Amino acid sequence: MTERIEQMRTLRDAKVKPHLEQYAPVWIVSEVANLNDDSLQFNVVFYHSYYGWVNRRYRFDAFNSVLYHQGQTAMSEQEALDLTQKKPYLGAETINTVDSYGG
């Protein structure tokens, strides 16, 4: 069971990192594995150029290798500040969202 979750994480990382690196630094704040349908649901937090700090939910279908965006909510500066004290999933020296595509 744990081995399958690690495999799904590896597949997810290969799909997600190229997409999320434009928003780095990025923190994974929650993750739920669903072994019945080979998927991972997870939330990431990052600074978005249009919306400010956001908590965005994704679902990764490991069987089909498809990433689904499932919405986002805004976060306060204080919530984000507390989170930035932790090590990010994708690191960056500074927040630079100028080149992000805005999605």
C-alpha positions in Angstrom: 0.0 0.0 0.0 2.7 2.5 1.0 4.7 1.5 -2.0 1.8 2.3 -4.4 1.4 5.7 -2.8 5.1 6.4 -3.3 4.7 5.4 -7.0 1.7 7.7 -7.4 3.7 10.5 -5.8 6.6 10.0 -8.2 4.2 10.0 -11.2 2.5 13.1 -9.8 5.7 15.0 -9.2 6.8 14.3 -12.9 3.5 15.9 -14.1 3.1 18.6 -11.5 6.6 20.1 -11.1 6.8 21.5 -14.7 3.4 23.2 -14.2 3.9 24.6 -10.7 7.5 25.7 -11.0 6.3 29.0 -12.6 4.7 29.8 -9.2 7.6 28.7 -7.0 8.0 28.7 -4.1 5.1 26.2 -3.7 4.1 24.3 -0.5 2.0 21.1 -0.4 -0.3 21.6 2.6 -2.5 18.4 2.4 -2.5 15.2 0.5 -5.0 12.3 0.4 -4.3 9.1 -1.4 -7.3 7.1 -2.9 -6.0 3.7 -3.7 -9.5 2.6 -5.1 -9.1 4.9 -8.1 -5.3 5.4 -8.2 -5.4 9.1 -7.4 -3.9 11.7 -5.1 -5.9 14.8 -4.1 -3.6 17.5 -2.8 -3.6 21.2 -2.0 -0.7 23.6 -2.8 -0.2 27.2 -1.6 1.7 29.8 -3.6 1.6 33.5 -4.4 -0.3 34.2 -7.6 0.3 37.3 -9.7 -3.4 38.2 -10.0 -5.0 36.7 -6.9 -2.3 37.0 -4.2 -1.8 34.0 -1.9 -3.9 31.1 -2.9 -4.6 27.5 -1.7 -5.3 25.5 -4.8 -6.6 21.9 -5.0 -5.6 19.4 -7.6 -6.4 15.7 -8.2 -3.8 13.6 -9.9 -5.1 10.5 -11.7 -2.1 8.2 -11.6 -3.6 5.5 -13.9 -4.1 8.0 -16.8 -1.4 10.5 -15.7 -3.8 13.4 -15.8 -3.8 16.4 -13.5 -7.1 18.1 -12.7 -7.5 21.6 -11.2 -10.3 21.5 -8.6 -10.5 25.1 -7.5 -8.7 27.6 -5.3 -9.4 29.8 -2.3 -7.6 33.0 -1.3 -5.4 33.1 1.8 -4.6 35.9 4.1 -1.0 37.3 4.3 -0.8 36.0 7.9 -1.7 32.4 7.0 0.8 32.5 4.2 3.5 34.0 6.4 3.0 31.2 8.9 3.4 28.6 6.1 6.5 30.2 4.5 8.5 29.2 7.6 8.3 25.6 6.4 10.3 24.0 3.7 8.6 24.3 0.3 7.7 21.5 -2.1 9.3 23.6 -4.9 11.8 26.2 -3.8 12.8 29.5 -5.2 15.1 32.3 -3.9 12.4 34.9 -4.5 8.8 35.0 -5.5 8.8 35.9 -9.2 5.4 35.3 -10.8 5.9 37.9 -13.6 6.4 35.1 -16.2 3.6 32.9 -14.9 0.7 32.5 -17.4 -2.0 33.7 -14.9 -3.9 30.4 -14.7 
